[in-house]
Amino acid sequence: MKKFLTTALATSLLAATASVAAAGEIAVIVKTTNSNFWQNVNKGATAAIANHADHTMTFNGPASESAVNDQVALVENAINRGVAGIVLAPSDPDALAPVVKRAFESGIPVAIIDSGLAEGNEQYYQAFLSTDNCAAGEMAAAMMIESAGTSGNVAVMSYVAGVGSEIGRVGCFVEHITANSDIEVVGPFYSQSQMATALNQTTDVLAANELVGIFGANEPTAIGMGRALEQAGKAGQITAIGFDGNGDLQDMVRSGTLLSTAVQGSFQMGELGVNAVADIIAGNDVESFIDTGVVMVTKDNIDAPEAQNVLY
């Protein structure tokens, strides 16, 4: 695995500011603060900062994942106040790239979590921490085929088109389904990570299609999808797989509304992201990619340690 700072420019810029930024604020900026997933990232970041007495940590994000300009402004504000480092979950791979480049040019190390930036911007951040979203999508697709069979219609309820995590997660789910079965994929439909939107979209999809399965690709989308299944009286009648692991989704797994939910290590993203930035500031080597993992949580394993360690 290659190490961080693969260019001489990156090395010189960050080395020049290492003494200045030896202590200070690590700004954790996520896609939205209005989500249990991102609040669990906050818990991980808070746990990590307790081990770095020289640093403080702030946690912020826009009101919704679609408020991309607001997230850009939060990163700009962090740069302007001279933070020591940034942990960022970019809502849009293109829109956040220029401001991450500005952080790099200002000598501020950045760890990207959850979703990547657009290709070609790798030199502007020093670590990427994420679920292997393609592998997670393939795992969900394999479970879908095993449960629902190799024919029929499967709907895909997605969140924000073009986000790095969505491209891998949903793209690889669809590719695995089409390559390994005769299932017809309906969608994807994009909820903009709004639970109510996902509920309404799923209600419409259920009314318009005979489905054997349905996939909800992030927390608010999967919750809305599950509630629509319950309201339509189809809970447990259609193979439903969600993503992420808050209390609502756990309840849906236990009740049988969801066969499974794929749960990322959100706590680990916050914890390992802060640790990575602190290490970079200290001049330590950090891996360029850190896999924070995923667990397919079902009724059979939901109380086992492997699931309890990632649920929130």
C-alpha positions as CSV (number, residue, x, y, z in Angstrom):
1,M,0.0,0.0,0.0
2,K,1.5,3.3,-1.0
3,K,2.1,5.8,1.8
4,F,0.7,9.4,2.0
5,L,2.3,12.3,0.4
6,T,3.4,10.8,-2.9
7,T,4.6,14.1,-4.4
8,A,7.5,16.3,-3.4
9,L,5.2,19.3,-3.4
10,A,2.9,17.7,-0.9
11,T,5.9,16.9,1.3
12,S,7.3,20.4,1.2
13,L,4.0,22.2,1.8
14,L,3.1,20.1,4.9
15,A,6.6,20.0,6.3
16,A,6.7,23.8,6.1
17,T,3.6,24.1,8.3
18,A,4.2,21.2,10.6
19,S,5.8,23.3,13.3
20,V,3.1,26.0,13.0
21,A,0.3,23.5,13.1
22,A,1.8,21.2,15.7
23,A,-1.3,21.8,17.9
24,G,-4.7,23.2,17.2
25,E,-8.2,22.4,15.9
26,I,-9.0,19.4,13.8
27,A,-12.2,20.2,12.0
28,V,-14.5,17.3,11.2
29,I,-17.0,18.3,8.5
30,V,-19.6,15.7,7.4
31,K,-22.4,15.6,4.8
32,T,-25.1,16.5,7.3
33,T,-25.5,16.7,11.1
34,N,-29.1,15.5,10.8
35,S,-28.3,11.8,10.7
36,N,-27.5,9.1,13.2
37,F,-24.8,7.8,10.9
38,W,-22.9,11.1,11.0
39,Q,-23.6,11.5,14.7
40,N,-21.9,8.2,15.2
41,V,-18.9,9.5,13.2
42,N,-18.9,12.4,15.7
43,K,-18.8,9.9,18.6
44,G,-15.7,8.2,17.0
45,A,-14.0,11.6,16.4
46,T,-14.7,12.6,20.0
47,A,-13.3,9.3,21.3
48,A,-10.1,9.8,19.2
49,I,-9.5,13.5,20.2
50,A,-9.4,12.5,23.9
51,N,-6.1,10.8,23.1
52,H,-4.6,13.8,21.4
53,A,-4.2,16.4,24.2
54,D,-2.5,18.9,21.9
55,H,-5.6,19.2,19.7
56,T,-9.2,20.2,19.9
57,M,-12.0,18.9,17.6
58,T,-15.0,20.6,16.1
59,F,-17.8,18.8,14.4
60,N,-20.0,20.4,11.7
61,G,-22.0,19.8,8.6
62,P,-24.9,21.3,6.6
63,A,-28.6,20.7,7.4
64,S,-28.9,18.2,4.5
65,E,-26.6,16.2,2.2
66,S,-27.9,18.2,-0.8
67,A,-26.7,21.5,0.7
68,V,-23.4,21.2,-1.1
69,N,-22.6,24.9,-1.2
70,D,-23.1,25.1,2.6
71,Q,-20.5,22.3,3.1
72,V,-18.1,24.1,0.8
73,A,-18.5,27.2,2.9
74,L,-17.8,25.2,6.1
75,V,-14.5,24.0,4.7
76,E,-13.6,27.5,3.5
77,N,-14.3,28.8,7.0
78,A,-12.1,26.1,8.5
79,I,-9.2,27.1,6.2
80,N,-9.7,30.8,6.9
81,R,-9.4,30.3,10.7
82,G,-6.2,28.2,10.3
83,V,-7.2,24.8,11.6
84,A,-4.5,22.3,12.1
85,G,-6.2,19.6,10.0
86,I,-9.5,18.6,8.4
87,V,-11.5,15.4,8.3
88,L,-14.0,15.7,5.5
89,A,-16.9,13.6,4.1
90,P,-17.5,15.4,0.8
91,S,-21.1,15.6,-0.3
92,D,-20.2,16.2,-4.0
93,P,-17.0,14.8,-5.5
94,D,-16.5,17.8,-7.9
95,A,-17.8,20.7,-5.8
96,L,-15.5,20.0,-2.8
97,A,-12.3,19.4,-4.9
98,P,-11.3,23.1,-5.3
99,V,-11.6,23.8,-1.6
100,V,-9.7,20.7,-0.6
101,K,-7.0,21.9,-3.1
102,R,-7.0,25.2,-1.3
103,A,-6.5,23.4,2.1
104,F,-3.5,21.6,0.6
105,E,-2.1,24.9,-0.7
106,S,-2.5,26.3,2.8
107,G,-0.5,23.4,4.3
108,I,-3.6,21.9,6.0
109,P,-3.7,18.1,6.0
110,V,-7.0,16.5,5.0
111,A,-8.3,13.1,5.5
112,I,-11.3,12.2,3.3
113,I,-13.9,9.9,4.8
114,D,-16.8,7.9,3.3
115,S,-17.0,9.4,-0.2
116,G,-14.0,10.2,-2.5
117,L,-13.3,13.3,-4.5
118,A,-13.4,13.4,-8.3
119,E,-10.5,11.5,-9.9
120,G,-7.4,13.5,-10.3
121,N,-7.5,15.2,-6.9
122,E,-5.7,12.5,-4.9
123,Q,-2.6,14.7,-4.4
124,Y,-4.6,17.2,-2.4
125,Y,-5.4,14.9,0.5
126,Q,-3.3,12.5,2.5
127,A,-5.6,9.7,3.5
128,F,-8.9,8.2,2.4
129,L,-11.0,6.2,4.9
130,S,-14.1,4.4,3.7
131,T,-16.1,1.3,3.3
132,D,-15.1,-0.5,0.2
133,N,-18.5,0.6,-1.3
134,C,-18.1,-1.6,-4.4
135,A,-17.5,-4.7,-2.3
136,A,-20.5,-3.7,0.0
137,G,-22.7,-3.3,-3.0
138,E,-21.7,-6.7,-4.4
139,M,-22.3,-8.3,-1.0
140,A,-25.8,-6.9,-0.9
141,A,-26.5,-8.0,-4.5
142,A,-25.3,-11.6,-3.7
143,M,-27.6,-11.8,-0.7
144,M,-30.4,-10.4,-2.9
145,I,-30.0,-13.1,-5.5
146,E,-29.7,-15.8,-2.9
147,S,-33.0,-14.8,-1.3
148,A,-35.0,-13.4,-4.2
149,G,-33.9,-15.8,-6.9
150,T,-32.4,-15.1,-10.3
151,S,-35.4,-13.5,-12.1
152,G,-38.0,-10.9,-11.5
153,N,-37.8,-7.1,-10.8
154,V,-35.6,-5.6,-8.1
155,A,-35.9,-1.9,-7.4
156,V,-32.9,0.3,-6.4
157,M,-33.6,3.2,-4.1
158,S,-30.5,5.4,-4.1
159,Y,-29.7,8.8,-2.5
160,V,-27.6,11.4,-4.2
161,A,-26.5,10.7,-7.8
162,G,-22.8,11.0,-8.5
163,V,-21.5,10.9,-4.9
164,G,-18.4,8.7,-4.6
165,S,-20.0,6.3,-2.2
166,E,-23.1,6.0,-4.3
167,I,-21.2,5.3,-7.5
168,G,-19.4,2.3,-5.9
169,R,-22.3,1.1,-3.7
170,V,-25.1,1.3,-6.2
171,G,-23.1,0.8,-9.3
172,C,-21.5,-2.5,-8.1
173,F,-24.9,-3.7,-6.8
174,V,-26.4,-3.3,-10.2
175,E,-23.4,-4.7,-12.0
176,H,-23.4,-7.8,-9.8
177,I,-27.2,-8.3,-10.2
178,T,-27.1,-8.0,-14.0
179,A,-24.0,-10.2,-14.4
180,N,-25.2,-13.0,-12.2
181,S,-28.9,-13.2,-12.8
182,D,-31.8,-12.5,-15.1
183,I,-33.2,-9.9,-12.7
184,E,-34.5,-6.7,-14.2
185,V,-33.3,-3.6,-12.2
186,V,-36.0,-0.9,-11.7
187,G,-34.4,2.5,-11.1
188,P,-32.2,3.8,-9.5
189,F,-34.4,6.4,-7.8
190,Y,-32.7,9.2,-5.9
191,S,-34.1,10.4,-2.6
192,Q,-31.5,13.1,-2.0
193,S,-31.1,11.4,1.4
194,Q,-34.5,12.5,2.5
195,M,-36.5,9.8,4.3
196,A,-39.9,11.2,3.3
197,T,-38.9,11.4,-0.3
198,A,-37.7,7.8,-0.2
199,L,-41.0,6.7,1.4
200,N,-43.0,8.4,-1.3
201,Q,-40.8,7.1,-4.1
202,T,-41.0,3.5,-2.8
203,T,-44.7,3.7,-2.4
204,D,-45.0,4.7,-6.1
205,V,-42.5,2.0,-7.2
206,L,-44.5,-0.7,-5.2
207,A,-47.7,0.4,-6.9
208,A,-46.2,0.4,-10.4
209,N,-44.2,-2.8,-10.3
210,E,-44.3,-6.4,-9.2
211,L,-41.1,-6.7,-7.2
212,V,-39.1,-9.7,-5.8
213,G,-36.6,-7.4,-4.1
214,I,-35.7,-3.9,-3.2
215,F,-32.4,-2.2,-2.1
216,G,-32.2,1.0,0.0
217,A,-28.7,2.3,-0.4
218,N,-28.2,4.6,2.7
219,E,-29.8,5.3,6.1
220,P,-32.6,7.7,5.3
221,T,-33.4,6.0,2.0
222,A,-33.6,2.6,3.6
223,I,-35.8,3.8,6.5
224,G,-38.2,5.4,4.0
225,M,-38.2,2.3,1.9
226,G,-38.9,0.1,5.0
227,R,-41.7,2.3,6.1
228,A,-43.3,2.2,2.7
229,L,-43.1,-1.6,2.7
230,E,-44.8,-1.7,6.1
231,Q,-47.5,0.8,5.0
232,A,-48.2,-1.2,1.9
233,G,-48.5,-4.4,3.8
234,K,-45.6,-5.9,1.9
235,A,-43.1,-6.2,4.7
236,G,-41.5,-9.6,4.7
237,Q,-43.1,-10.4,1.3
238,I,-40.3,-8.8,-0.7
239,T,-36.6,-9.3,-0.1
240,A,-35.5,-5.9,1.2
241,I,-31.9,-5.0,2.0
242,G,-30.9,-1.7,3.5
243,F,-27.7,0.1,4.3
244,D,-26.4,1.6,7.6
245,G,-27.4,0.6,11.1
246,N,-29.4,3.1,13.3
247,G,-32.2,2.0,15.6
248,D,-35.0,2.2,13.0
249,L,-33.1,-0.1,10.7
250,Q,-32.2,-2.5,13.5
251,D,-35.9,-2.7,14.4
252,M,-36.8,-3.5,10.7
253,V,-34.2,-6.3,10.6
254,R,-35.7,-7.8,13.9
255,S,-39.2,-7.5,12.6
256,G,-38.4,-9.0,9.2
257,T,-39.2,-5.9,7.2
258,L,-35.5,-6.0,6.1
259,L,-33.7,-9.3,5.4
260,S,-30.5,-7.5,6.1
261,T,-28.8,-4.1,6.4
262,A,-25.2,-3.5,5.4
263,V,-23.6,-1.5,8.2
264,Q,-20.5,0.6,7.8
265,G,-17.9,1.4,10.5
266,S,-19.1,5.0,11.0
267,F,-17.6,5.2,14.4
268,Q,-14.3,4.0,12.9
269,M,-14.5,6.7,10.2
270,G,-14.5,9.4,12.8
271,E,-12.0,7.8,15.1
272,L,-9.5,6.7,12.5
273,G,-10.0,9.9,10.5
274,V,-9.0,12.1,13.5
275,N,-6.1,9.7,14.3
276,A,-4.9,9.9,10.7
277,V,-4.9,13.7,10.7
278,A,-3.2,13.9,14.1
279,D,-0.5,11.5,12.8
280,I,0.0,13.5,9.6
281,I,0.5,16.7,11.7
282,A,3.0,14.8,13.8
283,G,4.9,13.8,10.8
284,N,4.0,10.1,10.9
285,D,3.3,7.9,7.9
286,V,-0.3,7.1,7.2
287,E,-1.7,4.6,4.7
288,S,-3.3,6.3,1.7
289,F,-6.4,4.1,2.0
290,I,-7.9,2.8,5.2
291,D,-10.8,0.3,4.9
292,T,-13.3,0.9,7.7
293,G,-15.3,-2.2,6.9
294,V,-18.9,-3.4,6.5
295,V,-21.0,-6.1,8.1
296,M,-24.2,-7.6,6.6
297,V,-26.5,-7.5,9.7
298,T,-29.4,-10.0,9.7
299,K,-31.8,-11.3,12.3
300,D,-29.4,-14.2,12.9
301,N,-26.3,-12.1,13.8
302,I,-27.7,-8.8,15.0
303,D,-26.9,-9.6,18.6
304,A,-23.5,-11.0,17.9
305,P,-20.3,-8.9,18.6
306,E,-19.6,-8.5,14.9
307,A,-22.8,-6.6,14.5
308,Q,-23.0,-4.9,17.8
309,N,-19.6,-3.3,17.2
310,V,-20.9,-1.4,14.2
311,L,-24.5,-0.7,15.0
312,Y,-25.5,2.6,16.5
